[in-house]
Amino acid sequence: MVTCPMCDAVLDVEEDELDEGDELTCEECGDTITVKSTDPLELKSADEDEDEDEDDDFDEDYEDEDEEEESEDEEEDW
């Protein structure tokens, strides 16, 4: 039995027909679901993937700012 990771509704799909990377849509909540792995079956909301990508972009921007500040501090010490 395959269930939606967001609302736990049963999805009308056979587990053995799924491949990694497949995308499904939950009929109950409308969420887009991505198959992350098939053995064991791991489903993840595509919306969660987008949120993680945005978080990664934020972290990279924040790290770049820290490096720039350190460089400026080092220049002032000289």
GIMO-V119273 format. One record per pair of residues at least 4 apart in sequence whose ideal C-beta (glycine too) atoms are under 6 Angstrom apart, sorted by the first residue. I is the first residue (numbers start at 1). GAP is how many residues later the second one is. D is the distance in whole Angstrom. If there is no record, write none. Layout:
BEGIN
I GAP D
I GAP D
END
This chain:
BEGIN
1 9 6
2 9 5
2 11 5
2 13 5
3 5 5
3 7 6
4 5 5
4 7 6
4 22 4
5 38 5
5 40 6
6 23 5
6 25 5
6 39 5
7 21 5
7 22 4
9 17 6
9 19 4
15 26 6
18 4 5
18 17 5
18 20 6
20 15 6
20 17 6
20 18 6
22 13 4
23 9 6
23 11 5
24 9 5
25 7 6
26 5 5
31 14 5
32 14 4
33 10 5
34 10 5
34 12 5
36 6 4
36 8 5
37 5 4
44 4 6
END
